[in-house]
Amino acid sequence: MVTLLQQSAKKTNSKIMMIVIDGLGGMPHPQYYNQSELEVANLPNLDNLSNVSSSGLTLPIDHGITPGSGPGHLALFGYDPVKEFIGRGVLETLGIEINLTENDLAIRGNICTINQEGIITNRRANRINNNEGQRISKILQDISPSNFEIHHVMEHRFAIVIRSSNTIELDEHITDTDPQIEGENPLKAEPIHSTAKNTANLINDFQATAKKVLAKETQGNMILLRGYSKLPKLPSFQEKYLLNPCAIAAYPMYRGIAKLAGMTIKKCKPNIDNQLEVLKKNFKNHDFIFFHYKNADAKGEDGDFEGKVQSLEHIDPIIGEIRNLNPDVLIVCGDHATPSLTGEHSWHPVPLIIHSKWTNSNGIKHFDEKHCAKGDLGILYAKNIMNLALSHAGKLSKFGA
């Protein structure tokens, strides 16, 4: 079925630049005069850009729904995050360039810390470094069944690929073992459908073995699993929008989403200055560029208000550098809110600005939740951002006579 956008999309030379500040949104914090991180941060470049742009707030999924990073990014790229839901396992795995077949099962894993009673005390094992993460991932590989592959991703993160075989049909319809909060026990995987019973048993057996083997570790002494998923098929940016897109993202999961969307993945370091360098080298070669910044989300998840403020201030001069490249459309947005007050993703609307030659000053003096709420875009679903981006770039024809 040909969509409305596919009927209207046209090829032009204009460029769209989408900067995604992960976990961008916040909420008032009582210890900081009931201000959010964006309100406290000194952001001269974002403030200046807001003043000459259209602005508003986005709902990543729907009112009151807290999104994961995968659905949040799918929405930003113009996909329906509910109808085209993708498990995090596939995204992590593709992001580290592991090939999957349609029958394989991919799983996102966290190395975590539990106490002597088996209670989770830190879901991320205090963010162990890459060397520790690689060492523990190697231990997990050594105790795995022959059809399990354990791949270290970054820090405490790892991915499992269970390769399909003739003896068992893998099924993704099982529950997570990660309760996603501390102070609880790791969960058992339960089949959502009866066809997933054997797969759930495989997961539980592996997690029980991992718990025994890792018991002697001080920090990374347990694992949590979630995001079970098989390889989906998404219409690409080329098919949907007639775009030649690329992604500049350091973290594997976001590269995985971009790869599924048909973007060319540019190698970069987890360093904003290196990302900017990679952007400048590739800017002329693509008409859509996705530029991802992770640190704001990480500090929010750590409950570090001042750290998140500093991370926002760290990207602000980069916004000025990118603006000097003169993209025809410049978007600054977030995949979800991560208030440091809660230390986790939240359902709160996320600030958005869109700048092009068609936008005028709307009097917004500061880039934050309260000011963007007064902007001319109002509150919109994140999946509609791409419609606006294409229109501002002159890439949509008139619909109908």
TORLO-484172 format. One record per residue: z, x, y of N, C-alpha, C in turn. Coordinates in steps of 0.1 Angstrom, whole numbers, plus 5000, padded with zeros to 4 digits. Each point is the difference from the previous one (the first is absolute). Layout:
REM TORLO-484172
ZXYZXYZXY
...
This chain:
REM TORLO-484172
500050084988500049925012500050095012
499149975010499950085012501049955010
500850085005501149965010499449995014
500849935009499649995014499750135006
500950104997499950135006498750074995
499749994987498850064995498849945006
500049875003498949935007499850055014
501150045007500050035014500050155003
500450084990500150155003498750065003
500050095009498750085003500450155003
499050084997500250155002499850045014
500950075006499950065013500550145000
499950075011500550145002501450005004
500649895004501450005005501050054990
501150055004501050054991501349935002
500749974989501349934999501050104995
501150015007501150094996501249924998
500650004988501249934997501150094997
501050015008501250084998501149914995
500550034988501049924993501350085000
501049965008501350065000500849924990
500250074989500749934989501449965004
500449874996501449965004500249995015
498949975007500150015015501149915006
500149874996500949915006501450024997
500949965009501450014998500749875005
501350015002500849895005501150055008
500649925009501150045008501250064992
500550115005501150074993501249995009
501149954995501249985008500650135005
499850114994500550135004499250065011
498849955003499150055010499649895010
501149945005499849895010499149894996
500049974987499149894995498650025003
499550134999498650035002499550054987
498749994998499350054988499650155003
499550064989499650145001498950025011
499049904999498950015010500549985014
501049925002500549985014500750125005
500750084991500750125004499150125002
498950004992499250125000499250025013
499850125004499250045012498650024995
499149905003498650004995499049985011
499950105009499149995011498549974997
499550064989498649974996499849864995
500949964991499949864995500349905011
500950035009500249905011498849995008
499350115003498850005009498949934993
499850024987499049934992500349855000
501249964998500449864999499649935013
500150075011499849945013498549965002
499150074993498649975002499349944987
500949944991499549954987500449864998
499449944990500549874995501250034991
501049925000501250034992500549874994
500850014990500649894993500950054989
500349914991500950034988499249954988
500150074989499449964987501049964990
499549914991500849964988499250064988
500650104994499350074989499649904988
500949914997499749914989500149855005
501249965004500349875005501450005006
500349895007501349985006501150024990
500950095003501250024991499850084987
498750054998499750074988500150155003
500850074992500150155002498950074991
499250085006498950064993500350144994
499450034989499950144996498950075007
500050134999499050085007498649974996
499849974987498749974995499449875006
500749894998499549885007499950015015
500950075006499950025015498750075004
499650104993498850075003498849924996
500049934989498949924996499749905011
501049945006499849905011499450075012
500550125004499450075011498550034998
499650024988498650034997499249874998
500649885002499249885000500049934987
500750044990500149944987501249905000
499949894992501149914999501050064990
501250045005500950074992500649924989
499949875000500549924989499049984990
498849965004498949984990499550134993
500150115008499550134995501250104998
501149954994501150084998499750124991
500550125003499850114992501450074998
500350034988501350064997500050155005
501250045003500150135006499750124990
500149974988499750114990498650055001
499049905001498650045002499850085013
500749965011499850065013500550144999
501250024995500550144998499150094992
499549944989499250084990498750045006
499349915006498750035006500250105012
501249995007500250085011500250154996
500350034988500150144995498850034991
499049925002498750034993500050004985
500849914995500049984985499149884997
499050024991499149904997500649904990
499749875002500549904991498849924994
500249954988499149914994500649865002
499249904998500449865003501149954990
500250084989501149964991501350085001
500050105008501250085002501049935009
501250044998501149945009500650115008
500149985013500650095010501349955005
501050095002501349965004500550105010
500749945011500650085010501550034995
500450135001501450034996500750075011
501349985001500950075009501050084991
500250135003501150074994501249965009
501149964994501249945007501350074995
501149965007501350054996500949884996
500650024988501049904996501450074998
501049925001501450064998500449984985
501250044997500450004986500049864994
500149905008500049864996498649944999
499050095003498649954999499549935013
500850005010499749935013499150095008
498949945006499150085009500750035013
500250135002500650055013499050045010
498850044996498950045009498649974993
499349915005498749964994499050115000
500250105009499050115002500550134997
501250014992500650124996500250095012
500449945012500250085012498750075005
498949944997498750065003499950144996
500150034987499950134994498750065004
499950135001498850075005498950004989
498850045003498950004991500250084987
500750125002500250084988500949934990
501149945005500849924991499349894994
499249935008499349884995499050044989
499350125002499150054990500750044987
501250065002500850044988500449884991
500549905007500549884993498849934994
498949995007498849944994499550074988
500250134999499650084988500949964989
501349985003500949964989499649874995
499749905009499649874995498750014992
499150085004498850014992500350054986
500950104999500450064987500649904990
500649895005500749904992499149884998
498850005006499249885000499349984987
499649874996499149984989498650065003
499250014990498850085002499049935009
500149875002499049935009500649995014
501150065003500650005014499650125007
499649995013499850115009501049995011
500750105003500950005012499550095010
499749955012499550085011500950005012
500450125004500950005012499149975012
500549925009499349955012500550085012
501249985004500650075012501549985000
500850105002501449995001500649934987
500649885002500649934989499049914993
498849995005499049914994499250064989
499849914990499150044989499249884996
499050024992499249894995499850024985
500049894993499850004985498649934998
499250064992498849944995500249984985
499949884995500049974985498649974997
499550094991498649984996499949904989
498949925001499849894991499750064986
500449934990499750044986499749884991
499650034988499749894991501249934994
501250075001501249954994500849905009
499850005013500749915009499249975012
499949875003499349965013501050005011
499850085010500950015012499949885009
501149955005500049895008500950035012
499549975012500750035013501049895004
500149904993500949895004501450014994
500750115006501450024996500850035013
501349984999500850015012500450155003
500350035012500450135004501450044995
500250134997501350054997500850045012
499350015012500650045012500549875008
501349985001500549895008499850015015
499550125004499750025014501250005010
501250004994501250025008500950094993
500950075007501050084994501349924997
500850064991501249924996499849914988
498850004994499649924989499650094988
500149954988499450074989498550004999
499450104995498549994997499849884991
498949935001499749884993499350034987
499949914991499150004989498749945003
498950054995498749945002500049874991
499649895006499949884993498549955000
499549944989498649955001500049875008
499049995009499849885008499249904991
499050064993499249924990500450054986
499849924990500350044987499150114995
498850025006499150104996500550145004
501050005009500550135006501250054992
500549944989501250044994499950144995
499050044993499850134995500150115011
499349975011500050095011501450025006
500749895001501450005005500950094991
499849994987500750084991499750155001
498850035003499650145002500750055012
500049935011500750045012501550024998
500649904994501550014998500450124991
499250034990500250114991499950135008
499050015008499850125008501150025010
500449895007501050025010501450034993
500349954989501250044993500050144996
498950054995499950144996500250095013
499349965011500150085012501550015005
500749894999501450005004500850104992
499850014987500850094991499650145004
498750035002499650145002500450055014
500049915010500250045014501549995003
500949974990501449985003500750125006
499550124996500650135005499650035014
499049945006499550025013501149955010
500150075012501049965010499449895009
498850015004499449905009499049914993
498950064995499049924993500349974986
501049914997500449984987499649864994
499149945006499549874995498749975006
499249904995498849965006500049855002
499249965010499749865003498549975000
499649894994498549984998499749875006
498849995007499549885006498550015002
499449895004498650015004499050014989
500349944988499250014988498649945004
498950064997498849955005498850074992
498949924999498850054995499050015011
498950074997499050025010499349885005
500149965013499349885005498650045005
499349895005498750025006500149935014
499950095011500049945013498650025006
499549905008498850035008500350115010
499150095001500250125009499749975014
500450095009499749995014498549995003
499350084991498550005002499549864997
500549934990499649874996500449895010
501350015004500649905009499550015014
500050135005499850025015498850085004
499350064990498950095003500550135007
501250044997500650125006499950124991
500150125006500150124993501450065003
501049964992501450035004500550134994
501050055006500850114994501449985003
500950074992501449995001500650145001
500950015010500850125002501549964998
500450034987501349954996500650114991
501250045002500650114992500649954988
500649885000500749954988499149934990
500250034988499149954989499849855000
501049925002499849864998499049945010
500050065012499149955011498650054998
499950124994498750044996499449924988
500949954992499649914989499449875005
500749945010499549875005498750035007
499950115008498750035007498950024990
500350064989498950034989499549874994
501049914998499649874994499149925010
500250025013499249945010498750075003
499750104993498850075001499950115011
501250045005500050105011499950144994
499450095008499950144996501450065004
500650074991501350055002499950155005
500650025011500050145006501450074996
499950124995501250074996500750045013
501349985000500950055011501450024995
500750075008501450034997500949905005
501349984995500949915006500650055013
499150025009500350065013499149935010
500649945011499149925009499150095008
500350125002499150095007498850044992
500250024987498950024991499149884998
500749885000499249884999499149985012
500550045012499249995012498850104999
500350124995498950104999498949944990
500449944989499049954991499349885006
500649925008499449895008498950065009
500350105008499050055009498850064993
500250054988498950064993499149894994
500549884997499349904994499749885008
500450005013499949885008498549955002
499150105001498649965003499349944988
500550024988499349974988500349864994
500949935006500449874995500149905011
499849874997500149905010501349914998
500850044990501349944999500950114994
501250025007500950114996501449944999
500650014988501449964998500850125001
501050005009500950125002501449954998
500750064990501349954995501150105004
501149945005501250085004501249944993
500750084992501049954991501450015005
500350105009501450045002500949895006
499449915008500949895005500649914989
499249974990500449924989501150084992
499950134998500950074992501450005007
500050025013501250015008500749865000
499249895001500549875000500749974987
499350044989500649984986501350074998
500150125007501250084999501149945009
499849905008501049945009500250095012
499150095003500150105011499449955013
500749935008499449955012499550115009
500850105003499550115009498950084994
500050014986498950074994498749925001
500149874999498849925002499550005014
500950005010499650025014499250135002
500650114994499350135001498650004994
499949934988498750004994499049925008
500449895007499149935008499650095012
501050075006499650095011499150114996
500150044987499250114995498549964999
499749884997498649964999499449965014
500949975010499549965013499050095006
500250135001499050095006498750004991
500149984987498849994992499149885004
500749895004499349885005499150045012
500650085009499250055011498850084996
500250094990498950094995498949914994
500449904992499049924994499249915010
500849965010499349925011498950085007
500350135001499050095007498750024992
500049964987498850004992499149885003
500549915007499249885005499549924989
500849954990499449904991499749885007
499049924996499749885006501149894999
500650014989501249914998501150084994
501249995006501250074996501149904997
500450004988501149914995501250084997
501249955004501350064996500749884994
500450024987500749894993500950064990
500749914992500950044990499849914988
500350054988499949924988501149904998
501250035006501249924999501050055009
501149935002501250065007500950064990
500650115005501150074992501150035010
500949905003501150035009501050094994
500550105007501050084995501349934998
500249895007501249924999500149954985
498949964994500049954986499750114990
499350105004499750114991499049964990
499249905002498949964991499049925008
498949974993498949915006500649875004
499449945010500549865004498849915003
500349885002499049905003499649985015
500650085008499849995015498650035004
499449935010498750025004499950155006
498850054999499750145003499150015013
500450095009499250025012498550054997
499149955009498650034998499450025014
499150105002499250015012498550034995
499149945007498650034998499350035013
499450125001499350045012498550024998
499349955010498550025000499649975015
498750025002499549975014500149855003
500349924990500149855003501449965002
501050095000501449965002500450055014
500849925006500550035014501550005000
500550055010501550015002500649864998
501049994991500749874999501450015005
500350115007501350015006501150054991
499750054988501050044991500350155004
501350025003500450135006500650094989
500449954989500650084989499649954987
499750094991499649974986501249974991
500449884999501249964992499849864996
501049954991499949874995500049895011
500950025009500249895011498849995009
499550125004498849995009498849964993
499750044988498849964993500149854997
501249944998500149864998499449925012
500050065011499449935012498550035002
499450074991498650045002499049894997
498850025003498949905000499649964986
500450084990499649984986500949904993
501349995006501049914993500450064987
500349914991500450044986498849964991
499550104992498949984992500250064986
499349964990500150064987499350135000
500650104994499450135000498650014994
499749914991498750004993498949975010
500349955012499049965010499750115010
500850124999499750115009498650054999
499550014987498650054999499049925006
500249865000499149925008499950045014
501250025006500050035014499450145003
500350094990499550145002498550005000
499449934990498549994999499449935013
500749905005499549935012500050105012
501150065002500250105011498950114999
499750034988499050114997498549955001
499849885002498749945001499350004986
500849994989499550004987499949874993
500249895008499849864994499049925008
499149944993499049925006500649865002
499349925009500549865002499849924987
501049924998500049914988499449875004
498949964993499449875002499050005012
499449895002499049995011500649995014
